[in-house]
């Protein structure tokens, strides 16, 4: 298993409970693919530098996770299918 970091920008028109449900859905997806969540940091609603799908701000969440390397493509596909996620940055964490 490899360590990854995921930054998600969630639609700002969702209230906090609905945004938490999106985060929970991401966590469930990771677990269903055989991975685990190490840490979740909810950064809250912040302005973006430019419009993202017509929105000027987003609800940002950073998650550190373990995921089998052969499941990364499936995980990215699941993220794209979630209509409440505007944008993601998914990076592999290199060992120090």
Backbone as CSV, one residue per row, in Angstrom:
resi,resn,N_x,N_y,N_z,CA_x,CA_y,CA_z,C_x,C_y,C_z
1,UNK,0.835,-1.184,0.000,0.000,0.000,0.000,0.878,1.245,0.000
2,UNK,0.416,2.230,-0.696,1.136,3.499,-0.778,0.337,4.581,-0.059
3,UNK,1.041,5.633,0.373,0.391,6.759,1.039,0.103,7.837,0.009
4,UNK,-1.082,8.442,0.133,-1.509,9.489,-0.787,-2.109,10.635,0.009
5,UNK,-2.194,11.790,-0.643,-2.860,12.946,-0.071,-3.874,13.439,-1.102
6,UNK,-5.073,13.702,-0.629,-6.167,14.143,-1.495,-6.691,15.483,-1.016
7,UNK,-6.684,16.474,-1.903,-7.313,17.764,-1.636,-8.571,17.819,-2.483
8,UNK,-9.708,17.990,-1.836,-10.995,18.029,-2.542,-11.637,19.395,-2.369
9,UNK,-12.159,19.930,-3.461,-12.951,21.156,-3.435,-14.404,20.741,-3.659
10,UNK,-15.219,20.955,-2.638,-16.620,20.525,-2.661,-17.500,21.742,-2.931
11,UNK,-18.618,21.527,-3.607,-19.525,22.628,-3.962,-19.880,23.466,-2.739
12,UNK,-19.825,24.787,-2.864,-20.098,25.656,-1.720,-21.579,25.808,-1.394
13,UNK,-22.454,25.399,-2.302,-23.882,25.564,-2.031,-24.437,24.466,-1.121
14,UNK,-23.588,23.521,-0.706,-23.996,22.499,0.248,-23.820,23.027,1.662
15,UNK,-24.732,22.647,2.571,-24.507,23.040,3.964,-23.475,22.101,4.593
16,UNK,-23.071,22.370,5.820,-22.002,21.608,6.455,-22.321,20.121,6.570
17,UNK,-23.576,19.788,6.863,-23.958,18.372,6.980,-23.816,17.651,5.653
18,UNK,-24.240,18.296,4.577,-24.134,17.671,3.252,-22.670,17.547,2.828
19,UNK,-21.846,18.539,3.156,-20.414,18.464,2.852,-19.776,17.327,3.638
20,UNK,-20.189,17.146,4.894,-19.680,16.027,5.695,-20.077,14.689,5.088
21,UNK,-21.255,14.618,4.493,-21.687,13.378,3.829,-20.806,13.071,2.620
22,UNK,-20.379,14.102,1.903,-19.475,13.909,0.767,-18.134,13.366,1.258
23,UNK,-17.637,13.930,2.363,-16.374,13.462,2.943,-16.514,12.009,3.398
24,UNK,-17.631,11.681,4.028,-17.887,10.305,4.473,-17.949,9.358,3.286
25,UNK,-18.540,9.797,2.196,-18.626,8.973,0.985,-17.224,8.683,0.429
26,UNK,-16.338,9.681,0.462,-14.956,9.474,0.020,-14.279,8.439,0.910
27,UNK,-14.477,8.562,2.225,-13.874,7.619,3.165,-14.384,6.200,2.931
28,UNK,-15.690,6.057,2.674,-16.265,4.738,2.399,-15.698,4.151,1.113
29,UNK,-15.502,4.989,0.110,-14.931,4.527,-1.153,-13.520,3.993,-0.946
30,UNK,-12.718,4.710,-0.162,-11.349,4.259,0.136,-11.384,2.911,0.836
31,UNK,-12.260,2.769,1.821,-12.350,1.514,2.572,-12.845,0.374,1.695
32,UNK,-13.777,0.644,0.806,-14.283,-0.398,-0.103,-13.216,-0.870,-1.078
33,UNK,-12.253,-0.003,-1.381,-11.162,-0.366,-2.285,-9.980,-0.993,-1.554
34,UNK,-10.129,-1.226,-0.250,-9.079,-1.889,0.513,-8.077,-0.941,1.147
35,UNK,-8.392,0.326,1.193,-7.489,1.307,1.769,-7.957,1.760,3.135
36,UNK,-7.295,2.772,3.673,-7.677,3.336,4.965,-7.361,4.827,4.994
37,UNK,-8.137,5.549,5.778,-7.940,6.983,5.958,-7.032,7.185,7.166
38,UNK,-5.961,7.933,6.985,-5.030,8.226,8.079,-5.489,9.471,8.824
39,UNK,-5.835,10.527,8.083,-6.186,11.805,8.690,-7.108,12.577,7.756
40,UNK,-8.047,13.303,8.336,-8.933,14.179,7.570,-8.895,15.561,8.193
41,UNK,-8.575,16.561,7.376,-8.540,17.948,7.836,-9.551,18.754,7.032
42,UNK,-10.597,19.198,7.710,-11.615,20.017,7.058,-11.192,21.468,7.187
43,UNK,-10.859,22.064,6.052,-10.348,23.431,6.045,-11.467,24.462,5.994
44,UNK,-12.669,24.023,5.667,-13.803,24.931,5.625,-13.965,25.591,4.265
45,UNK,-14.814,26.594,4.253,-15.134,27.297,3.005,-14.124,28.411,2.769
46,UNK,-13.531,28.406,1.576,-12.523,29.404,1.226,-12.743,29.885,-0.207
47,UNK,-12.281,31.099,-0.481,-12.357,31.641,-1.836,-11.329,30.955,-2.722
48,UNK,-11.687,30.793,-3.982,-10.757,30.233,-4.956,-10.126,31.372,-5.754
49,UNK,-9.006,31.088,-6.377,-8.304,32.114,-7.146,-9.054,32.463,-8.430
50,UNK,-9.861,31.524,-8.914,-10.626,31.738,-10.141,-11.881,30.888,-10.074
51,UNK,-12.809,31.135,-10.991,-14.051,30.365,-11.017,-13.766,28.898,-11.316
52,UNK,-14.368,28.030,-10.525,-14.286,26.596,-10.765,-15.717,26.129,-10.986
53,UNK,-16.033,25.791,-12.216,-17.375,25.383,-12.616,-18.422,26.417,-12.191
54,UNK,-18.055,27.696,-12.268,-18.982,28.777,-11.971,-19.037,29.195,-10.516
55,UNK,-18.258,28.580,-9.646,-18.246,28.916,-8.222,-16.979,29.709,-7.888
56,UNK,-17.128,30.730,-7.025,-15.980,31.544,-6.602,-15.373,31.067,-5.285
57,UNK,-16.031,30.147,-4.584,-15.478,29.578,-3.363,-15.872,28.107,-3.282
58,UNK,-15.210,27.390,-2.376,-15.447,25.953,-2.221,-15.205,25.551,-0.780
59,UNK,-15.719,24.391,-0.433,-15.467,23.784,0.867,-14.299,22.822,0.670
60,UNK,-13.156,23.092,1.311,-11.943,22.315,1.077,-11.704,21.290,2.182
61,UNK,-11.240,20.100,1.759,-10.925,19.014,2.680,-9.621,18.366,2.214
62,UNK,-8.695,18.146,3.161,-7.446,17.437,2.872,-7.495,16.113,3.617
63,UNK,-7.261,15.025,2.881,-7.266,13.695,3.483,-5.970,12.976,3.150
64,UNK,-5.393,12.344,4.170,-4.226,11.486,3.979,-4.729,10.056,4.068
65,UNK,-4.313,9.225,3.107,-4.864,7.886,3.045,-3.854,6.874,2.535
66,UNK,-4.110,5.620,2.865,-3.371,4.488,2.307,-4.288,3.825,1.298
67,UNK,-3.726,3.440,0.162,-4.529,2.813,-0.884,-3.635,1.897,-1.703
68,UNK,-4.127,0.688,-2.032,-3.332,-0.171,-2.919,-3.120,0.523,-4.259
69,UNK,-1.909,0.410,-4.784,-1.569,1.132,-6.013,-2.409,0.704,-7.209
70,UNK,-2.882,-0.538,-7.219,-3.697,-0.994,-8.344,-5.146,-0.495,-8.275
71,UNK,-5.523,0.172,-7.184,-6.882,0.696,-7.026,-6.975,2.201,-7.265
72,UNK,-5.857,2.843,-7.587,-5.828,4.295,-7.749,-6.733,4.738,-8.906
73,UNK,-6.684,4.040,-10.016,-7.496,4.412,-11.175,-8.983,4.328,-10.831
74,UNK,-9.388,3.268,-10.113,-10.784,3.132,-9.699,-11.192,4.262,-8.752
75,UNK,-10.289,4.616,-7.835,-10.589,5.674,-6.873,-10.770,7.018,-7.577
76,UNK,-9.876,7.339,-8.503,-9.990,8.596,-9.247,-11.287,8.648,-10.054
77,UNK,-11.677,7.510,-10.613,-12.936,7.452,-11.376,-14.126,7.729,-10.459
78,UNK,-14.109,7.166,-9.254,-15.189,7.400,-8.300,-15.266,8.875,-7.895
79,UNK,-14.113,9.514,-7.765,-14.099,10.943,-7.431,-14.725,11.768,-8.544
80,UNK,-14.401,11.423,-9.798,-14.959,12.168,-10.943,-16.468,11.966,-11.057
81,UNK,-16.974,10.818,-10.636,-18.403,10.535,-10.740,-19.238,11.268,-9.686
82,UNK,-18.602,11.729,-8.630,-19.322,12.437,-7.575,-19.565,13.876,-8.034
83,UNK,-20.815,14.218,-8.253,-21.155,15.536,-8.801,-20.983,16.677,-7.803
84,UNK,-20.820,16.373,-6.515,-20.631,17.419,-5.513,-19.173,17.823,-5.342
85,UNK,-18.257,17.086,-5.968,-16.839,17.425,-5.903,-16.478,18.212,-7.158
86,UNK,-16.039,19.451,-6.959,-15.701,20.317,-8.092,-14.338,19.983,-8.680
87,UNK,-13.337,19.771,-7.812,-11.974,19.566,-8.269,-11.227,18.788,-7.207
88,UNK,-10.255,17.968,-7.635,-9.413,17.240,-6.690,-7.953,17.342,-7.121
89,UNK,-7.080,17.237,-6.133,-5.652,17.074,-6.376,-5.254,15.830,-5.590
90,UNK,-4.789,14.811,-6.307,-4.462,13.528,-5.699,-2.976,13.256,-5.946
91,UNK,-2.189,13.223,-4.867,-0.749,13.048,-5.020,-0.244,11.918,-4.133
92,UNK,0.810,11.263,-4.620,1.457,10.206,-3.854,2.486,10.864,-2.935
93,UNK,2.497,10.448,-1.674,3.432,10.987,-0.701,4.699,10.132,-0.736
94,UNK,5.821,10.786,-1.024,7.093,10.067,-1.072,7.662,9.916,0.326
95,UNK,8.328,8.819,0.550,8.943,8.586,1.852,10.156,9.478,2.024
96,UNK,10.332,9.987,3.239,11.458,10.895,3.511,12.727,10.131,3.767
